[in-house]
């Protein structure tokens, strides 16, 4: 009985001491800089991607072309690396349908090697591209080719009409009938060619500009943003164009006037 009387207070004091020790442990410090969800990060493609040459699972490599700031501090310098993955790919059909390409961004690496994993999508593309972007899903679609198909049929019909005129005249028949028959045959051949050929591929060329939209916040502490001599890295300058040959020295050589 005396043993139970003494052990219960001891156990109670032990649990109280453990609770006090846990309560006194300092809480984790909040991150110093957080890039908010929905932030747009301009990127430049390092390698090309297309529905013709790429496959699902292929890696995509990009770099930032404009710094991202939080509270006046550069958090993501120019020249930081972004890696992505081709997650879906649909080749253009022969009779209908366009090429589709879906790229998911997976990670960001700062110049000093600090890396963050995340998932993000394409928010916008270079205005010079002929592709279309579904902003809701981040899917890149190739342009339609109705004008090209019509041009192919028209050119084939015109060529057939020319051949028909020559054939009709050579056979002593009607030039008009020969032209009509030739045009119909050419149009048929052109339509067959359209049905056998695929439409344009969706292509993201090297050097084109994209905007990555973050779907979750990314946080950094102050000590992770010490770039020092590692960054931000300057982008490589384009080689200078060859100019006119410089004029030679006019200083007279010894023994010459």
Secondary structure, 3 states (H helix, E strand, C coil): CHHHHHHHHHHHHHHHHHHHHHHHCCCCCCCCEEECCCCEEEEEECCCEECCCCCCCCEEEEEECCCEEECCEEEECCCCEEEEEEEEEECCCCCCCCCEEEEEEEEEECCCCCEEEEEEEEEEECCCCCCEEECCCCEEECCCCHHHHHHHHHHHHHHHHHHHHHHHHHCCCCHHHHHHHHHHHHHHHHHHHHHHCCCCCCEECCCCEEEEEECCCEEECHHHHCCHHHCCCCCCCCCCCCCCCCCCCCCCCCCCC
